[in-house]
């Protein structure tokens, strides 16, 4: 049982689109990620995904709408909903999601991170 300094944890890495595990609660991971640029269209068939914006602005594109998230805002993307995250500038995000969640969802490609580092 230790307190976590979120800013300090974000300072430990520089890679984009490569989530790091910062904590665990029940069967969930608390993941930190830095995002910049455009990711890929993907979905998570079995897990909801929560994006909490700590720094910057994130655009979440959906097939039927766009949602802009600012610092201090979060959105839960329900399982099965296809989405495309876009960060024009660097964005710091906290994800709360089941341990089984893979960053690219059902899509496996060169951006898939299957062995997450713990920070």
N, C-alpha and C positions, 0 to 999 in steps of 0.2 A: 504494500500500500504506500504509494508515493505520489506527491503532487507533480503535475506536469506543467512546464512553462512552454506554451504553444509557440511563442516567438523563437525561443531557444531551439526547439525541435525543428522548426522550419529552416533555421540557419545551418543545420547539419547536412543539408543536401542541396544540389543545384539542378538535378535532372528534371526535365519536364515529362509529364504523363507517366510517371513511375511512382505509384503510391507506396508509402512507407507505413508500417504498422506502428502506431504510437501508444496503443493500449487495447485491452480486451475487456469486454463486459458480456457476461453470459456467452452466447454463441455468436457474438458480434465482434467485429474489428472496428477500432477507431483509426482511420487512415488519414494521413496528411499527404497532399500532393501539390506540386507546383504545375500550373498549366500555362501554356503559351502556344498560340497558333490554333489550328483546327485539328480536332481529333478525327474519329470515324463515326459513321452512322452505326449504331449498335443497339442491342436490347438485352435485358437480363430476363430470361424466361421464368426464373424461379425466385428472384429476389427483388425487393424494392431497393431503391438507391437514394440516399439523402445527401444532397450537396449543401454545405454550409460555407458561405463565402466569408473568409477572414480578411482578405486583402484583394483589392481590385474589383473588376466587373466581369461577369461571365454571361455569355449568351448561350442559352439552351434552345436549340432548334428542334421542333417536333414536326411531324408531317403536316400538321394542321395549324400550327402557330409557333411564334417565337416568344421566349420568356427571357427578360433581362434581369439578372440577379446582381445586386450591389452588396457591398460590405455589410455584414450583419444580417443578411437575408439568407433563407434556405428554401429549398424545394425538395419534395419527395417525388421521385419519378417511379410510378408504380411498375411492378414487374410486367414484362411483355410490351412495354411502350418504347418504341424506337426513338432514339434521341441522338443529337450531335452537339457536343460541347465545343464552343469557340471562345478563345481568350485572345483578344487583340493585343493586350499587354499582359505581363505576368500576373497570374491570379493564384492566391493561396486558398486551398479548399480543404475542409475537413469532411470526410465521408464517414457515415455510420451505416454499416452494412453487414450482412451475415458473412461469416468466415468463408463461405463457399463462393462468394462473389469474385468474379474475374473482371479486370478493368475493361476488357473488350467484349464482355458479355458472351454471347453464343458465337461470336466471330473470333477466330483464332488467326492471328497474323503476326507480323514483326513488331507490333506495338503491344502485344499481349505480355503481361508481366505475371508469370505463374508462381515465382518464388519471391515473395515480398520480404524485403529487409525490415527488421525491427529497429527502431531508433529510440 
